[in-house]
Every structure is written in structure tokens, then in C-alpha cells.
Amino acid sequence: MPGSAVMPVCQLSALPEGEVTTITPPGMSPVSIFHTDEGLFAIDDTCTHQDASLADGWVEDCKVECPLHEACFDLRTGVPSGPPAKIAVRTHEVVVLDGVIYLKLTTGGA
């Protein structure tokens, strides 16, 4: 399918609820997969305000807060809730099949 690629991430059992893992697909920026009480969500790992890893941030209410300047991003949409970030992070689809987490990468713009 143009504009996307699918890759295995890990066993679901290796990513318990409340945890995050980050992978760097070939030729792409890092992507973090968050396991929340609302499900699995994947976003580009780098904050759009300043280069910081969102995987190092705090997760609450399906939002991740950047560890540098407290920009918050909705894990479902990638949209920031307010300054200092103004640009959304790209989201990616996550699928679990036979106990394995797969990432369907969005390869276009955010």
C-alpha cells in the first residue's frame, strides 16, 4: 500500500501497560509505541517544538508531556494541546496479531 509500511515491533507481553518502546525504522525518524489503559498508540518520537524524545515524557489521560518544555501531545491524534508546541507529531497505526505488535508506518507528512 503506498504511503505505509508494516513492521513487527515486539511481543505484546514484552510491552506491559504503562510502558513505551521506541524503534527507528530504516530511513525514518524514531517512532514510540505507548501502551496505555486506552490501548496502544504510536507517534513520531521527536517533539515538534524542540528535539526531545517523547518516550522520556510523562503519560496521562492518553497524552504525553515532553520532558523539556511541557508541550503535551494527544497520543490518538498527535495534536499538541497548547504551547510551546504548535505542530502535531505524526501518528501511526498499531495492530496486534497473534500476540505480536505491528506498526503500520505513515510515511507521508504529519
N, CA, C and O atoms as a DFTB+ gen file, in Angstrom:
440 C
 N C O
     1  1       0.842      -1.171       0.000
     2  2       0.000       0.000       0.000
     3  2       0.895       1.245       0.000
     4  3       1.739       1.375       0.887
     5  1       0.742       2.165      -0.963
     6  2       1.564       3.370      -0.988
     7  2       1.349       4.220       0.259
     8  3       0.240       4.316       0.783
     9  1       2.441       4.835       0.722
    10  2       2.334       5.714       1.878
    11  2       2.395       5.013       3.221
    12  3       2.268       5.664       4.258
    13  1       2.589       3.684       3.229
    14  2       2.691       2.998       4.511
    15  2       3.530       1.739       4.371
    16  3       3.683       1.194       3.278
    17  1       4.070       1.289       5.492
    18  2       4.824       0.049       5.567
    19  2       4.461      -0.595       6.895
    20  3       4.163       0.101       7.865
    21  1       4.485      -1.924       6.943
    22  2       4.143      -2.633       8.169
    23  2       5.385      -3.358       8.670
    24  3       6.090      -4.016       7.906
    25  1       5.638      -3.223       9.968
    26  2       6.782      -3.932      10.540
    27  2       6.446      -4.440      11.936
    28  3       5.713      -3.784      12.677
    29  1       6.981      -5.610      12.298
    30  2       6.768      -6.122      13.654
    31  2       7.600      -5.312      14.646
    32  3       8.703      -4.863      14.335
    33  1       7.042      -5.134      15.853
    34  2       7.734      -4.377      16.888
    35  2       8.251      -5.307      17.977
    36  3       9.455      -5.379      18.224
    37  1       7.326      -6.022      18.632
    38  2       7.685      -6.933      19.711
    39  2       6.449      -7.733      20.097
    40  3       5.352      -7.478      19.601
    41  1       6.634      -8.687      20.972
    42  2       5.513      -9.418      21.545
    43  2       4.734      -8.458      22.443
    44  3       5.330      -7.631      23.132
    45  1       3.412      -8.564      22.438
    46  2       2.580      -7.734      23.296
    47  2       2.981      -7.910      24.760
    48  3       2.974      -6.941      25.519
    49  1       3.326      -9.112      25.158
    50  2       3.709      -9.386      26.542
    51  2       5.001      -8.669      26.941
    52  3       5.273      -8.508      28.131
    53  1       5.799      -8.236      25.960
    54  2       7.051      -7.525      26.246
    55  2       6.838      -6.029      26.458
    56  3       7.770      -5.311      26.823
    57  1       5.602      -5.556      26.227
    58  2       5.294      -4.133      26.407
    59  2       4.066      -4.005      27.312
    60  3       2.954      -3.801      26.823
    61  1       4.263      -4.122      28.629
    62  2       3.134      -4.049      29.556
    63  2       2.483      -2.668      29.560
    64  3       3.100      -1.678      29.168
    65  1       1.253      -2.619      30.002
    66  2       0.537      -1.342      30.129
    67  2       1.355      -0.381      30.981
    68  3       1.900      -0.756      32.019
    69  1       1.429       0.862      30.524
    70  2       2.202       1.875      31.230
    71  2       3.618       2.020      30.711
    72  3       4.357       2.898      31.156
    73  1       4.003       1.170      29.777
    74  2       5.360       1.203      29.242
    75  2       5.374       1.760      27.814
    76  3       4.332       1.872      27.167
    77  1       6.557       2.101      27.345
    78  2       6.753       2.619      25.992
    79  2       8.009       1.971      25.407
    80  3       8.952       1.664      26.135
    81  1       8.013       1.771      24.112
    82  2       9.205       1.302      23.417
    83  2       9.406       2.178      22.194
    84  3       8.444       2.686      21.618
    85  1      10.641       2.350      21.808
    86  2      10.968       3.187      20.661
    87  2      11.772       2.377      19.663
    88  3      12.704       1.657      20.021
    89  1      11.386       2.511      18.393
    90  2      12.124       1.855      17.319
    91  2      12.460       2.906      16.268
    92  3      11.800       3.940      16.162
    93  1      13.495       2.617      15.502
    94  2      13.858       3.502      14.401
    95  2      13.782       2.693      13.114
    96  3      14.713       1.954      12.792
    97  1      12.680       2.827      12.372
    98  2      12.548       2.102      11.107
    99  2      13.601       2.584      10.115
   100  3      14.015       3.742      10.168
   101  1      14.035       1.716       9.221
   102  2      15.049       2.102       8.237
   103  2      14.630       3.355       7.455
   104  3      13.535       3.417       6.895
   105  1      15.514       4.335       7.431
   106  2      15.271       5.547       6.666
   107  2      14.272       6.503       7.277
   108  3      13.865       7.464       6.624
   109  1      13.861       6.264       8.527
   110  2      12.857       7.130       9.174
   111  2      13.373       7.615      10.527
   112  3      14.383       7.134      11.042
   113  1      12.656       8.568      11.075
   114  2      12.925       9.047      12.438
   115  2      12.363       8.036      13.433
   116  3      11.530       7.209      13.065
   117  1      12.810       8.092      14.693
   118  2      12.295       7.171      15.705
   119  2      10.781       7.302      15.898
   120  3      10.205       8.382      15.767
   121  1      10.163       6.162      16.215
   122  2       8.727       6.080      16.491
   123  2       8.579       5.402      17.847
   124  3       9.224       4.388      18.115
   125  1       7.719       5.972      18.710
   126  2       7.470       5.369      20.021
   127  2       6.076       4.772      20.075
   128  3       5.108       5.359      19.592
   129  1       5.997       3.591      20.676
   130  2       4.725       2.898      20.860
   131  2       4.429       2.913      22.358
   132  3       5.197       2.381      23.159
   133  1       3.307       3.527      22.722
   134  2       2.888       3.662      24.110
   135  2       1.761       2.670      24.385
   136  3       0.814       2.575      23.604
   137  1       1.857       1.933      25.486
   138  2       0.788       1.025      25.907
   139  2       0.086       1.687      27.085
   140  3       0.596       1.683      28.205
   141  1      -1.090       2.256      26.824
   142  2      -1.851       2.950      27.853
   143  2      -3.061       2.116      28.253
   144  3      -3.321       1.062      27.671
   145  1      -3.792       2.595      29.244
   146  2      -5.012       1.891      29.630
   147  2      -6.088       2.010      28.550
   148  3      -7.086       1.290      28.596
   149  1      -5.899       2.907      27.579
   150  2      -6.824       3.045      26.453
   151  2      -6.370       2.263      25.220
   152  3      -7.081       2.228      24.216
   153  1      -5.201       1.641      25.285
   154  2      -4.716       0.836      24.167
   155  2      -3.307       1.196      23.766
   156  3      -2.574       1.842      24.515
   157  1      -2.936       0.764      22.560
   158  2      -1.605       1.005      22.017
   159  2      -1.657       2.161      21.025
   160  3      -2.541       2.228      20.171
   161  1      -0.688       3.073      21.155
   162  2      -0.627       4.232      20.276
   163  2       0.814       4.450      19.840
   164  3       1.744       4.254      20.623
   165  1       0.995       4.856      18.588
   166  2       2.335       5.106      18.070
   167  2       2.399       6.507      17.478
   168  3       1.518       6.923      16.725
   169  1       3.459       7.222      17.833
   170  2       3.690       8.570      17.314
   171  2       5.177       8.724      17.007
   172  3       6.012       7.995      17.544
   173  1       5.496       9.681      16.138
   174  2       6.897      10.033      15.957
   175  2       7.436      10.449      17.315
   176  3       6.759      11.148      18.070
   177  1       8.653      10.021      17.626
   178  2       9.184      10.192      18.976
   179  2       9.687      11.603      19.276
   180  3       9.797      11.971      20.445
   181  1       9.992      12.395      18.262
   182  2      10.633      13.677      18.497
   183  2       9.616      14.802      18.628
   184  3       8.761      14.980      17.760
   185  1       9.713      15.561      19.719
   186  2       8.843      16.711      19.955
   187  2       9.013      17.704      18.809
   188  3      10.132      17.944      18.355
   189  1       7.912      18.277      18.342
   190  2       7.973      19.220      17.229
   191  2       8.381      20.625      17.686
   192  3       8.641      21.489      16.848
   193  1       8.440      20.861      18.975
   194  2       8.877      22.164      19.481
   195  2      10.396      22.224      19.552
   196  3      11.012      23.196      19.115
   197  1      10.990      21.177      20.105
   198  2      12.436      21.103      20.231
   199  2      12.799      19.633      20.288
   200  3      12.029      18.818      20.797
   201  1      13.954      19.294      19.774
   202  2      14.351      17.889      19.636
   203  2      14.515      17.206      20.986
   204  3      15.595      17.220      21.576
   205  1      13.437      16.613      21.462
   206  2      13.450      15.828      22.694
   207  2      12.655      14.560      22.446
   208  3      11.692      14.561      21.680
   209  1      13.058      13.480      23.094
   210  2      12.364      12.203      22.957
   211  2      11.085      12.202      23.784
   212  3      11.119      12.367      25.003
   213  1       9.948      12.012      23.101
   214  2       8.669      11.949      23.806
   215  2       8.555      10.682      24.646
   216  3       7.770      10.641      25.593
   217  1       9.323       9.653      24.313
   218  2       9.322       8.424      25.110
   219  2       9.828       8.687      26.524
   220  3       9.538       7.923      27.445
   221  1      10.590       9.777      26.695
   222  2      11.096      10.143      28.016
   223  2      10.111      11.024      28.783
   224  3      10.396      11.446      29.904
   225  1       8.950      11.303      28.179
   226  2       7.956      12.180      28.797
   227  2       7.029      11.440      29.740
   228  3       7.207      10.256      30.023
   229  1       6.029      12.174      30.219
   230  2       5.051      11.630      31.154
   231  2       3.735      11.403      30.429
   232  3       3.296      12.244      29.645
   233  1       3.112      10.267      30.693
   234  2       1.855       9.923      30.031
   235  2       0.729       9.960      31.049
   236  3       0.819       9.374      32.128
   237  1      -0.346      10.672      30.672
   238  2      -1.542      10.730      31.497
   239  2      -2.718      11.093      30.603
   240  3      -2.599      11.960      29.738
   241  1      -3.850      10.433      30.809
   242  2      -5.069      10.711      30.047
   243  2      -4.833      10.674      28.533
   244  3      -5.339      11.529      27.804
   245  1      -4.078       9.700      28.068
   246  2      -3.801       9.475      26.642
   247  2      -3.066      10.663      26.006
   248  3      -3.220      10.942      24.817
   249  1      -2.269      11.349      26.823
   250  2      -1.411      12.430      26.344
   251  2      -0.014      12.198      26.876
   252  3       0.172      11.653      27.964
   253  1       0.978      12.625      26.082
   254  2       2.359      12.564      26.540
   255  2       2.875      13.988      26.653
   256  3       2.666      14.814      25.764
   257  1       3.556      14.263      27.764
   258  2       4.141      15.575      28.007
   259  2       5.634      15.506      27.735
   260  3       6.338      14.663      28.293
   261  1       6.110      16.390      26.881
   262  2       7.530      16.450      26.547
   263  2       8.338      16.758      27.813
   264  3       7.940      17.607      28.611
   265  1       9.471      16.072      27.996
   266  2      10.258      16.294      29.206
   267  2      10.989      17.634      29.244
   268  3      11.462      18.035      30.308
   269  1      11.096      18.340      28.111
   270  2      11.837      19.604      28.107
   271  2      10.998      20.817      28.481
   272  3      11.325      21.532      29.428
   273  1       9.916      21.053      27.741
   274  2       9.175      22.299      27.924
   275  2       7.677      22.091      28.141
   276  3       6.890      23.020      27.962
   277  1       7.282      20.885      28.523
   278  2       5.913      20.562      28.925
   279  2       4.870      20.659      27.815
   280  3       3.679      20.793      28.096
   281  1       5.306      20.592      26.556
   282  2       4.329      20.503      25.461
   283  2       3.646      19.145      25.570
   284  3       4.315      18.133      25.780
   285  1       2.315      19.112      25.429
   286  2       1.563      17.860      25.526
   287  2       0.984      17.495      24.170
   288  3       0.472      18.352      23.450
   289  1       1.071      16.211      23.826
   290  2       0.554      15.705      22.563
   291  2      -0.454      14.596      22.826
   292  3      -0.208      13.711      23.646
   293  1      -1.579      14.642      22.136
   294  2      -2.587      13.589      22.224
   295  2      -2.043      12.364      21.502
   296  3      -1.684      12.449      20.328
   297  1      -1.980      11.235      22.182
   298  2      -1.440      10.018      21.573
   299  2      -2.329       9.486      20.454
   300  3      -1.851       8.769      19.575
   301  1      -3.613       9.826      20.473
   302  2      -4.537       9.351      19.439
   303  2      -4.414      10.142      18.147
   304  3      -4.564       9.584      17.060
   305  1      -4.143      11.439      18.256
   306  2      -4.153      12.319      17.081
   307  2      -2.811      12.962      16.778
   308  3      -2.572      13.387      15.648
   309  1      -1.934      13.039      17.764
   310  2      -0.655      13.714      17.607
   311  2      -0.732      15.220      17.789
   312  3       0.292      15.900      17.730
   313  1      -1.924      15.751      18.008
   314  2      -2.139      17.193      18.087
   315  2      -1.672      17.708      19.455
   316  3      -2.002      17.122      20.486
   317  1      -0.900      18.808      19.462
   318  2      -0.496      19.383      20.747
   319  2      -1.668      20.117      21.393
   320  3      -2.518      20.670      20.695
   321  1      -1.715      20.121      22.721
   322  2      -2.816      20.775      23.421
   323  2      -2.543      22.254      23.677
   324  3      -3.429      22.975      24.136
   325  1      -1.345      22.704      23.389
   326  2      -1.023      24.109      23.573
   327  2       0.460      24.354      23.486
   328  3       1.239      23.425      23.267
   329  1       0.860      25.610      23.657
   330  2       2.263      25.992      23.534
   331  2       3.116      25.242      24.550
   332  3       2.608      24.776      25.570
   333  1       4.396      25.128      24.276
   334  2       5.090      25.776      23.179
   335  2       4.976      25.049      21.832
   336  3       5.299      25.642      20.802
   337  1       4.540      23.818      21.806
   338  2       4.416      23.100      20.527
   339  2       3.207      23.609      19.759
   340  3       2.146      23.843      20.338
   341  1       3.372      23.776      18.463
   342  2       2.282      24.220      17.605
   343  2       2.001      23.238      16.477
   344  3       0.949      23.298      15.841
   345  1       2.946      22.333      16.230
   346  2       2.846      21.386      15.123
   347  2       2.611      19.987      15.686
   348  3       3.275      19.576      16.637
   349  1       1.673      19.264      15.102
   350  2       1.366      17.895      15.540
   351  2       2.522      16.950      15.205
   352  3       3.284      17.188      14.268
   353  1       2.636      15.883      15.983
   354  2       3.544      14.797      15.630
   355  2       2.754      13.791      14.794
   356  3       1.543      13.646      14.967
   357  1       3.430      13.111      13.905
   358  2       2.777      12.129      13.043
   359  2       2.390      10.908      13.874
   360  3       3.163      10.451      14.716
   361  1       1.199      10.391      13.634
   362  2       0.725       9.175      14.299
   363  2       0.843       8.000      13.331
   364  3       0.909       8.178      12.115
   365  1       0.867       6.805      13.898
   366  2       0.969       5.574      13.122
   367  2      -0.020       4.563      13.694
   368  3      -0.316       4.582      14.889
   369  1      -0.518       3.700      12.852
   370  2      -1.462       2.672      13.291
   371  2      -0.716       1.520      13.962
   372  3       0.370       1.134      13.530
   373  1      -1.311       0.982      15.017
   374  2      -0.766      -0.173      15.727
   375  2      -1.783      -1.297      15.655
   376  3      -2.972      -1.092      15.898
   377  1      -1.302      -2.491      15.316
   378  2      -2.161      -3.677      15.217
   379  2      -1.511      -4.799      16.009
   380  3      -0.292      -4.969      15.972
   381  1      -2.321      -5.559      16.720
   382  2      -1.832      -6.749      17.419
   383  2      -2.410      -7.968      16.727
   384  3      -3.626      -8.092      16.583
   385  1      -1.545      -8.859      16.302
   386  2      -1.951     -10.075      15.610
   387  2      -1.170     -11.246      16.179
   388  3       0.061     -11.238      16.165
   389  1      -1.873     -12.246      16.677
   390  2      -1.246     -13.434      17.268
   391  2      -0.226     -13.074      18.348
   392  3       0.835     -13.690      18.450
   393  1      -0.570     -12.062      19.152
   394  2       0.285     -11.691      20.269
   395  2       1.495     -10.843      19.896
   396  3       2.351     -10.592      20.744
   397  1       1.584     -10.397      18.644
   398  2       2.704      -9.572      18.191
   399  2       2.189      -8.178      17.842
   400  3       1.166      -8.031      17.174
   401  1       2.908      -7.166      18.300
   402  2       2.576      -5.783      17.960
   403  2       3.199      -5.452      16.610
   404  3       4.396      -5.648      16.396
   405  1       2.367      -4.949      15.708
   406  2       2.838      -4.498      14.398
   407  2       2.580      -3.000      14.275
   408  3       1.580      -2.475      14.765
   409  1       3.500      -2.342      13.617
   410  2       3.397      -0.914      13.393
   411  2       3.177      -0.678      11.909
   412  3       3.969      -1.118      11.076
   413  1       2.086       0.026      11.584
   414  2       1.822       0.421      10.214
   415  2       2.270       1.861      10.094
   416  3       1.581       2.785      10.526
   417  1       3.428       2.032       9.504
   418  2       4.065       3.347       9.445
   419  2       3.400       4.244       8.412
   420  3       3.115       3.830       7.289
   421  1       3.164       5.467       8.819
   422  2       2.709       6.507       7.906
   423  2       3.962       7.173       7.383
   424  3       4.746       7.714       8.163
   425  1       4.164       7.145       6.084
   426  2       5.405       7.658       5.539
   427  2       5.269       9.030       4.912
   428  3       6.262       9.591       4.448
   429  1       4.054       9.593       4.884
   430  2       3.849      10.942       4.353
   431  2       4.071      11.974       5.444
   432  3       4.680      11.670       6.470
   433  1       3.582      13.194       5.236
   434  2       3.706      14.279       6.225
   435  2       2.853      14.018       7.433
   436  3       2.017      13.114       7.456
   437  1       3.084      14.839       8.446
   438  2       2.370      14.673       9.728
   439  2       0.877      14.881       9.565
   440  3       0.131      14.780      10.539
